[in-house]
Amino acid sequence: MSGPDSGEYSVVLDGEGRVLTAKADSIDYAHILFTVEGLGEGDHTLTFTNLVEGNWFGFDYAQIFTIPPSET
């Protein structure tokens, strides 16, 4: 979700992080907050952190897709 009451947040995937923003002029419930491709097999850790106290940060679901080895 993005909107006027949203702000910066951090995304850390397997120890590598970056800062993004969900700030927008109007509310967008379908806003993609983070996407990644090409992760290897095994466990991965993903952490979102709201960086601005008083700003909203939220999401309602995550989609995770895997591609069978025969299709790569």
Backbone as ProteinMPNN parsed JSONL, in Angstrom:
{"seq_chain_A": "MSGPDSGEYSVVLDGEGRVLTAKADSIDYAHILFTVEGLGEGDHTLTFTNLVEGNWFGFDYAQIFTIPPSET", "coords_chain_A": {"N_chain_A": [[0.838, -1.173, 0.0], [0.53, 2.199, -0.773], [0.626, 5.758, -0.211], [-0.419, 9.122, 0.839], [0.083, 9.247, 3.581], [2.081, 7.5, 3.998], [5.576, 6.5, 4.097], [9.175, 6.368, 4.11], [10.753, 3.15, 4.1], [12.654, 0.308, 5.116], [14.084, -2.442, 3.366], [15.33, -5.582, 3.851], [17.006, -8.21, 2.531], [18.252, -11.27, 3.009], [20.38, -10.13, 4.465], [21.229, -7.984, 2.887], [20.457, -4.653, 2.325], [18.149, -1.962, 1.524], [16.72, 1.336, 1.138], [13.427, 2.328, 0.607], [10.464, 4.03, -0.646], [7.023, 4.517, 0.167], [5.501, 6.645, -0.214], [3.001, 8.555, -1.761], [0.816, 10.494, -3.906], [-1.853, 9.722, -3.78], [-3.869, 7.098, -2.296], [-2.871, 3.814, -2.949], [-3.786, 0.675, -3.13], [-2.765, -1.511, -4.415], [-0.08, -1.284, -4.738], [3.195, -2.295, -5.45], [5.562, -3.211, -3.173], [8.07, -4.381, -3.061], [10.205, -6.345, -5.087], [11.882, -9.199, -6.375], [14.088, -11.184, -8.327], [15.578, -14.313, -9.353], [16.638, -15.589, -7.086], [18.589, -17.98, -5.379], [18.318, -21.517, -4.557], [17.156, -22.628, -1.32], [16.932, -21.306, 2.069], [15.644, -18.031, 2.712], [15.693, -14.735, 4.084], [13.524, -12.09, 4.674], [12.97, -8.787, 5.563], [10.914, -6.111, 6.465], [10.933, -2.724, 7.481], [9.405, -0.002, 8.976], [10.466, 3.278, 8.653], [9.82, 5.844, 9.449], [8.487, 7.303, 12.114], [5.083, 7.598, 12.899], [4.212, 7.575, 10.29], [2.357, 5.561, 7.979], [2.756, 2.085, 7.349], [2.123, -0.711, 5.495], [1.076, -3.936, 4.322], [-0.884, -6.328, 2.561], [-0.575, -8.888, 1.567], [1.77, -11.39, 0.386], [3.384, -12.53, -2.523], [4.846, -15.443, -3.668], [6.768, -17.072, -5.971], [7.937, -20.01, -7.547], [10.142, -21.474, -9.908], [10.194, -24.433, -11.592], [13.139, -26.5, -11.964], [13.336, -27.591, -14.578], [12.263, -25.658, -16.223], [13.952, -23.521, -16.39]], "CA_chain_A": [[0.0, 0.0, 0.0], [1.218, 3.489, -0.769], [-0.301, 6.863, -0.045], [0.133, 10.356, 1.392], [0.484, 9.048, 4.974], [3.154, 6.507, 4.007], [6.895, 7.11, 3.972], [10.305, 5.492, 3.822], [10.88, 1.886, 4.811], [13.817, -0.456, 4.665], [13.895, -3.833, 2.966], [16.568, -6.337, 3.988], [16.886, -9.567, 2.02], [19.483, -12.035, 3.253], [21.432, -9.254, 4.969], [21.468, -6.856, 1.984], [19.318, -3.769, 2.496], [18.0, -0.682, 0.822], [15.614, 2.16, 1.614], [12.434, 2.631, -0.429], [9.379, 4.855, -0.128], [5.651, 4.213, -0.234], [4.811, 7.936, -0.271], [2.343, 8.823, -3.046], [-0.217, 11.524, -3.805], [-3.132, 9.104, -3.421], [-3.753, 5.735, -1.799], [-2.823, 2.742, -3.954], [-3.786, -0.582, -2.391], [-2.105, -2.543, -5.219], [1.308, -0.85, -4.928], [4.208, -3.319, -5.18], [6.561, -2.642, -2.27], [9.391, -4.974, -3.275], [10.218, -7.507, -5.959], [13.223, -9.711, -6.63], [14.134, -12.386, -9.164], [16.849, -15.005, -9.438], [17.176, -16.105, -5.83], [18.973, -19.384, -5.422], [17.597, -22.432, -3.678], [17.475, -22.537, 0.101], [16.178, -20.371, 2.898], [15.9, -16.599, 2.561], [15.057, -13.923, 5.108], [13.083, -10.79, 4.18], [12.475, -7.953, 6.656], [10.473, -4.75, 6.175], [10.899, -1.882, 8.672], [8.935, 1.364, 8.797], [11.544, 4.146, 9.118], [9.354, 7.163, 9.864], [7.451, 7.201, 13.144], [3.888, 8.368, 12.571], [3.773, 7.24, 8.934], [1.786, 4.229, 7.817], [3.392, 1.079, 6.508], [1.323, -1.928, 5.562], [0.828, -4.729, 3.127], [-1.897, -7.32, 2.898], [-0.179, -10.242, 1.174], [3.017, -11.572, -0.349], [3.337, -13.576, -3.541], [6.126, -16.112, -3.859], [6.69, -18.013, -7.087], [9.133, -20.782, -7.841], [10.179, -22.028, -11.249], [10.831, -25.755, -11.556], [14.429, -26.51, -12.676], [13.203, -27.921, -16.009], [11.784, -24.494, -16.962], [14.925, -22.418, -16.353]], "C_chain_A": [[0.886, 1.241, 0.0], [0.176, 4.585, -0.604], [0.355, 8.053, 0.616], [0.597, 10.226, 2.844], [1.562, 7.98, 5.117], [4.49, 7.217, 3.848], [7.961, 6.092, 3.659], [10.263, 4.242, 4.687], [12.129, 1.185, 4.297], [13.384, -1.872, 4.333], [15.26, -4.496, 3.086], [16.289, -7.761, 3.549], [18.236, -10.249, 2.187], [20.662, -11.132, 3.638], [21.764, -8.06, 4.099], [20.247, -5.946, 2.026], [19.32, -2.566, 1.589], [16.781, 0.032, 1.377], [14.733, 2.508, 0.427], [11.375, 3.535, 0.178], [8.035, 4.382, -0.665], [4.833, 5.5, -0.301], [4.263, 8.153, -1.68], [1.252, 9.853, -2.823], [-1.57, 10.962, -3.382], [-2.895, 7.665, -2.974], [-3.812, 4.745, -2.953], [-2.686, 1.423, -3.202], [-3.06, -1.697, -3.146], [-0.635, -2.209, -5.481], [2.271, -1.976, -4.569], [5.319, -2.673, -4.361], [7.965, -3.158, -2.522], [9.236, -6.167, -4.208], [11.667, -7.919, -6.195], [13.099, -10.961, -7.492], [15.501, -13.034, -9.02], [17.445, -15.448, -8.117], [17.518, -17.576, -5.981], [18.12, -20.225, -4.483], [18.009, -22.206, -2.232], [16.613, -21.522, 0.812], [16.611, -18.937, 2.625], [15.146, -15.86, 3.653], [14.775, -12.539, 4.535], [12.476, -10.019, 5.336], [12.115, -6.57, 6.126], [10.457, -3.985, 7.494], [10.433, -0.482, 8.299], [9.981, 2.301, 9.401], [11.084, 5.483, 9.669], [8.203, 7.01, 10.854], [6.28, 8.117, 12.785], [3.387, 8.142, 11.156], [3.259, 5.81, 8.907], [2.704, 3.352, 6.98], [2.561, -0.186, 6.629], [1.284, -2.644, 4.229], [-0.128, -5.836, 3.517], [-1.554, -8.73, 2.434], [1.164, -10.22, 0.462], [2.802, -12.68, -1.361], [4.744, -14.131, -3.727], [5.947, -17.155, -4.936], [8.012, -18.748, -7.208], [9.021, -21.338, -9.255], [10.865, -23.387, -11.164], [12.121, -25.743, -12.378], [14.312, -26.805, -14.174], [12.768, -26.738, -16.851], [12.796, -23.351, -16.976], [15.826, -22.458, -17.559]], "O_chain_A": [[1.887, 1.295, 0.714], [-1.013, 4.363, -0.831], [1.546, 8.017, 0.924], [1.425, 11.019, 3.293], [1.917, 7.599, 6.233], [4.533, 8.398, 3.503], [7.693, 5.073, 3.022], [9.808, 4.262, 5.831], [12.593, 1.44, 3.186], [12.456, -2.421, 4.927], [16.235, -4.032, 2.495], [15.438, -8.441, 4.123], [19.23, -9.851, 1.58], [21.791, -11.344, 3.195], [22.52, -7.19, 4.531], [19.126, -6.4, 1.794], [20.327, -2.203, 0.98], [15.918, -0.581, 2.006], [15.22, 2.928, -0.623], [11.385, 3.781, 1.384], [7.928, 3.911, -1.798], [3.61, 5.452, -0.431], [4.971, 7.959, -2.668], [0.811, 10.066, -1.694], [-2.344, 11.64, -2.706], [-1.843, 7.087, -3.246], [-4.685, 4.824, -3.818], [-1.612, 1.09, -2.701], [-2.769, -2.738, -2.556], [-0.017, -2.804, -6.365], [2.166, -2.553, -3.486], [5.943, -1.706, -4.799], [8.944, -2.468, -2.236], [8.256, -6.907, -4.129], [12.566, -7.078, -6.21], [12.121, -11.702, -7.392], [16.466, -12.386, -8.614], [18.654, -15.663, -8.036], [16.8, -18.323, -6.646], [17.309, -19.704, -3.717], [19.077, -21.66, -1.955], [15.685, -20.953, 0.237], [17.779, -18.663, 2.347], [14.087, -16.303, 4.097], [15.664, -11.892, 3.982], [11.578, -10.516, 6.016], [12.906, -5.936, 5.427], [10.022, -4.519, 8.514], [11.001, 0.151, 7.409], [10.348, 2.129, 10.563], [11.872, 6.193, 10.294], [7.091, 6.637, 10.482], [6.477, 9.273, 12.412], [2.245, 8.483, 10.849], [3.671, 4.966, 9.702], [3.342, 3.812, 6.033], [2.321, -0.677, 7.732], [1.438, -2.044, 3.165], [-0.177, -6.239, 4.679], [-2.193, -9.685, 2.876], [1.63, -9.178, 0.0], [2.112, -13.66, -1.08], [5.704, -13.384, -3.917], [5.08, -18.023, -4.835], [9.077, -18.169, -6.994], [7.925, -21.635, -9.731], [12.004, -23.475, -10.707], [12.193, -25.045, -13.389], [15.121, -26.31, -14.958], [12.884, -26.787, -18.076], [12.504, -22.295, -17.538], [16.706, -21.609, -17.701]]}, "name": "protein", "num_of_chains": 1, "seq": "MSGPDSGEYSVVLDGEGRVLTAKADSIDYAHILFTVEGLGEGDHTLTFTNLVEGNWFGFDYAQIFTIPPSET"}
